[in-house]
Amino acid sequence: MRKDERLTQILQVVADHGDVSIASLVDTLGASPATIRRDLEELAGQHLVLRTRGGARPADVAYELPFKYKTARQADEKQRIAAHAASLVRCGEVVGINGGTTTSLVAEHLSTRDDLQGLPEGERPVVVTNALNIANQLSVRPQVRTVVCGGTARALSYELIGPLAVQTLEQLTLDTAILGANAVHPEYGAMAHHEGEAEISRLMARLARRVIVVADSSKLGRSALARFVDPQDITVLITTSGPGSEAADEYAEAGTEVHRV
C-alpha cells in the first residue's frame, strides 16, 4: 500500500471510529507499528488528527483535507441528506449551491428527480453555483438550467472565488440557498475553512429567501475559520443523528427547522 493510500485509510478509520489505537490500525492496515506511528505524527503535524497516548483521535476543529486525502466519509449519511435537500426544491426556483461533497450530491439528486423531467423551461429549477464540478455534472441535464459565476478556481475544492464571483452573484436573486459547511456551531452558525469560499457562501445566503444548511452530525458543534451564516439566519438544517446531535437540538430550540434524515 502506498503512503498516501495508507494515510487516507487512517483518516477514514479515525473519522468513522473516533479514538483509535496504533494496535487497531496495525491490524486494519497490515503495516508495522513503527510505520503507523510515523504516519500519525505526519497527520498530527498537518492538524488532521490529534495524537493520543497509543493512538489518535479526530481533530476538534474542522479542517480541509488535502485533495488526495478526500474520501467518501459518511457516504450514506451524505446521500440521505442530499436526497432530502433536493426534494425541498420547488419547480421554477432559483437555487444557489456552493461547493462540497454533500452539495455535489444535492445537485445530482436534483437533476435526476422524476418530476422535473420534460418540464417547460420556465418551470425548471435554475441552479446558480460557484462549483466547477457541480456545473459540469449539471451541464448535460437539460431539466435544470445552470448559471455559473466567474472567479478564480481553488484546486482543492473546485470553487470559484474572488471579486468576479461576487460581481456575478450580486446581480442575481435566489429563492433558496443550499449550503454545505465545514462546521456548524449553535453560537457561531455555519463556517468554512477558507475565507474566500465563505465570502461566496455568505453572499448566497444574503441573496436567498430561504437558507438550507446541509451537514452530517460529525460537523455539528465544531468551529472553523470563517463564518458565513449566523445561527438565526439558517432556515433549515438538514443533518443526521450521531455525535454532535446536541448542537442540532439547540438549533431546534431556537426555532430553526431541523430535519434529521
N, C-alpha and C positions, 0 to 999 in steps of 0.2 A: 504494500500500500504506500502510495506517495505521501510525502509530508503534508501537502495541502489537503489531500483527502482525509488524512488522519486528523488534522486539526478541525476540519469540517465535522467529522464524526464526533469528536469530543464536544464541540459546541452543541451538536444535536442532542447528545446524551445529557449534557448539563441543562439544556433548555427543557428537555422532556421530564427529567427526574429531579432537578434541583441539586441538592448536595450529592456529590458523587465521590467515591474513594478511588485512589490510584489502583487498588486491587481490582475493583469492579471494571475500571477502564482497561486494565490489562486483560481481563477475561473477555471483554467485549471486542477489543480491537486486535488482540493477539500480539501486542507489542510488549517490549520489556518494560519493567518498572522505571528504569533509568530514562528510557525514551519518553514515557508518559510524563515523567517529572519535567523533562526539558520542554515538552510541548505545553504543559500547564504554565510553566514560567514564561514562555513566549506569549501565550494568550493573556496571561495576567499583565504582562508588560504593555500589551495593547489595550488594556482595560476591557477585555471581552469576557473575562471571568474573574472571580475573586478567589485567591488561594486560601485554603483552609488547612488545618493540620491533617495531613494524609490525603488531601484531595482538593476539590474546588467546588464553588457554587456560582450561580448566575450573578452578574453584576447588578447592583441595586439601582443604578441609574441607566436609563435607556441609552443605547448606543447604536451606531450604524455599523453593520457588518461589512467588511470589505466584500466586493462582489464575489470573489472566489469562495468566500465562506457562506454565501447565502444558500439556504436550503429550504425545503418546504416544511418549515416548522409549523406546528399547529395546523397542518394542512386541512384536516377535516373541519376544524373549527372555522378556519378562514372561508372554506367553501360554504358552510351554513350561513355565516354572517353575510357573505357576498350575495347568495341567493335571496336572502331575506331583504337586503337593502335594494337589490334590483327590483324586487316585487313591489316596492313602495313608490317607484317612479310611475307617474301617470302619463298617458298618451299626450303628446304635444308639449310636454315640459321641457324647459331648458335646464340641463343638469351640469353643474361643474364637478369634475372629478380630478383630484390630484393624483400624484404618482404613488406607487407602493404595491406590495404583493396582494393585499386584500382588495384594494380598489381596482387593480387589474382584473381580478376575478369578478368584481361587481360589473365591470364593463362587459366581460364575457357573458355573464348570465343575462344582462340586459339585452345584449344584441341577439340572443337566441330565444327570447321569450316568444312563445307561440302566438300570443295575442297581438304582437307587433308586426307580424308578417303580412305584407300586402296592403298596409295602410297607405292612404294618400299622403303626399309629402307634408301637408300642414298638420297632420295628426301624429307624425313620427316624433319620437324624442330627439332633442338636439343635445349632444354631449360636447361640452367645452372642456378641453383638457390641456394641461401643460406637460403631459407624459407622452413621450415619443412611442413607447411600446403600446400604450393604450390606443393612440391614434392609428398605429399600424394595424392592430387587430380589428379595429372598427372600420377601417377604410374599405374593406371588402364586404361590409354589411350594409346594404342599401337601406335597410329598415331603420337605421339610425343615422341621422345627419351628424357629421363630426366637424367641429371647429377647433383648430389648434392655434394656440398663441405662439408668438415668436419668442426669442430669447436665446440664452446661452445654455447649451446642454451640459448637464452633470453626468459624467460617465458612470458613476456608481448607482444612480437612481433613474436615469433616462429622463429626468425632469428638466424642463426649460425654465430658467430663472432670469432675473435681471430686469433692467428698465424696459426692454422691448416686450417682455411678457406682461409687465404691469400696464404698459401703454395699451396693449390689445385688450386686456381684460376690463380696463376702466371704461371701455366703450360699450360694454355688454351689460345685460341684466339677466340674473339667474333666478329660476324658480326654486331650485334645490341645489345645495352643495353636498356632495358625498365625499367625506374627507377621511383618509387614513391618517394615523398618528403613530409616533414612536412611543408616546407616553400619554396617559390620561389621568389627571390628578383631580380630586374633588375641590381643591383650593385653587389650583393654577389653570385648570382646563386642559385643552388638547395641546400637545407640544411636538416639535420636530427636532431632529438632531442638527439640522443645518438652517442657519438664519435666512438664507436665500430661498429655500423651499418653504420655510414658514411664512415669508412675506407673501408668496403667491397664494398659499392656503388661507392666510388671513384676509386677503383681498376677496377670494372666492366666498368666504363666509360673510363678509360685509355686503357683498352684492346679492346674496341669496335671501329669499324669504324664509327658507327652511334649511337648517343645518343638521345633517346626519353625520355623526362620527362613528366610524367602524373600527373596532379594536378588540382583539381577543383578550381574555382575562389576564394573560401574562403581562399586558401593558398597563393594566389599571393600577392606580396607586403609586405609579412611578413618575419621575420627572426627567425632562430633557432640556436642552439648551434654550430653545426658542419657543415661546408661547404664541399660539395663533388663534385660538378661540377661547374666550373666557367661559367658565362653567355655566353661567346663566344664559349664554347665547347658544348653547347646544340644545337643539330642539329634540333630537332623538339620539340616544346612544345605543348602538347595537353591539352586543358583546356575548360572551359565553360564561357559564358557571365555572368556578375554579378559584385558585388563589387570586386575590385581588377583588373578589366579589364585593367586599365591604365598600370599596370605592363606588361601585355601581349602586349599592344601597343608598349611599349618601346622595348620589345624583337623583335617585328616585324620590327621596325625602324632600329634596329641594325643588321638585316639580318637573324635572326633566323626564321625558318619556323614555323609559329603559326597556329594551327588548332583549331578553336572553334567549339565545337560539341553540 
